[in-house]
Amino acid sequence: MSDHDFVSGGKPIAIDRGEGPFLYSTDGTEYVDAGASFACTPLGHSHPAVVDAVKAQVSKVTFVDSSYPVQSREDAYAALVAATPDGLDQAWFCNSGTEANEAALKFARSATGESKIVAATRSFHGRTMGSLAATWKDEYKKPFEPLAGDVEFVPYGESEALADVVDDETAAVILEPIQGEGGINVPPAGYLETARELTDETGSALVFDEVQTGMGRTGSMWACENAGVTPDVLSTAKGLGNGLPVGAVAVRDWIADGAASHNATFSGGPVVSAAVHATVSTLVEEGWPDHADEIGDYLVDELEATLGDEVREIRGDGLLIGIELKRGANRVARDLAMDHRILALPAGRTVLRLLPPLVIGEDEADRVVDALTEIVVPDAETES
Ligand SMILES: *Cc1c(COP(=O)(O)O)cnc(C)c1O
């Protein structure tokens, strides 16, 4: 909306404030946030536990670099490592998802001494030169080439294709346990296990990018837990600080021990650390991943019952939901926002993506279902 912003692409809704699963525009209109914030607010907007923790920390000490022990950073590390699968006992904080994946790839290369990165078609890992090299879409890459090299792409979800390329020269296999940006693509059962077996055999690092799938969204704290597969490096960001800019990688000891020099000035700053500690502990203690599982099932059941044959497919897990439409997703997202005050996201040309805060209730879920029914099902309006 700003005259000076040449990147973001404005939407005609000026946001004034947020509370729980709702956003309010400057004219006081209430919107259900069904994905507007890209999964960055799992606990809902301006959650009191996070707000209070951040306020207290910002006035106590806003910043001191990570070579000085600070309680909020110690608490954030402890909470994150306790919340990640067993075996991922060390961690490093950064500022975003792309930076977490940059670190993941650098750590994997230095720990293995190899350079080849295996990534999947339709992947999204971020937009800095290294993460971008492992991202699929040419549109994001071409104008910026040459990017970091030695990346080989294989079709997502195909175990045999993975077996063909993962070898002794492979530093890392990087995968989203469910692809987000690429269209909410759920791999077939056994795919992540195969990736684990192949990387074990070749001594390569298995990197799971949980930037979008993590923080309770799929009904477990991390999507890899649903598949029972623990990677060597797990990257996270988006919801990690409930809206504050922070990312992290959690790693196995062999990765930490083999990691060459890497750091960032703002790594684990006291304020974002306070947000991480509050977010992770609230999510875990209050059982929000279980709620995501239940409400996600409810939402998908209702969507399937009412949208039926008017959509091609509804897929995902928990509150990471993709609806494959028979028409353009951009237009449906616009109608949802302008006519029904529901904010959702496209993921590709025909997939509508629902990523509401995990605190969404049945009432809000019903509002999403009713609105989509009116938009997608012919004559629905006259029936209701
Ligand atoms: C959003 C996203 C990223 C990039 O995160 P940024 O914080 O925007 O850099 C990386 N991987 C996945 C799976 C994402 O969804």
The ligand as an SDF file (V2000), in Angstrom:
LIG
                    3D

 15 15  0  0  0  0  0  0  0  0999 V2000
    8.1950  -19.5360    3.9920 C   0  0  0  0  0  0  0  0  0  0  0  0
    9.0750  -20.7070    3.8160 C   0  0  0  0  0  0  0  0  0  0  0  0
   10.4710  -20.5580    3.7680 C   0  0  0  0  0  0  0  0  0  0  0  0
   11.1480  -19.2140    3.7830 C   0  0  0  0  0  0  0  0  0  0  0  0
   10.9520  -18.5320    4.9940 O   0  0  0  0  0  0  0  0  0  0  0  0
   11.2600  -16.9670    5.0580 P   0  0  0  0  0  0  0  0  0  0  0  0
   11.1120  -16.6450    6.5110 O   0  0  0  0  0  0  0  0  0  0  0  0
   10.2500  -16.2830    4.1930 O   0  0  0  0  0  0  0  0  0  0  0  0
   12.6340  -16.7660    4.5630 O   0  0  0  0  0  0  0  0  0  0  0  0
   11.2370  -21.6960    3.6630 C   0  0  0  0  0  0  0  0  0  0  0  0
   10.6870  -22.9120    3.5910 N   0  0  0  0  0  0  0  0  0  0  0  0
    9.3550  -23.1010    3.6530 C   0  0  0  0  0  0  0  0  0  0  0  0
    8.7910  -24.4870    3.6270 C   0  0  0  0  0  0  0  0  0  0  0  0
    8.4990  -21.9970    3.7580 C   0  0  0  0  0  0  0  0  0  0  0  0
    7.1730  -22.1750    3.7970 O   0  0  0  0  0  0  0  0  0  0  0  0
  1  2  1  0
  2  3  1  0
  2 14  2  0
  3  4  1  0
  3 10  2  0
  4  5  1  0
  5  6  1  0
  6  7  2  0
  6  8  1  0
  6  9  1  0
 10 11  1  0
 11 12  2  0
 12 13  1  0
 12 14  1  0
 14 15  1  0
M  END
$$$$
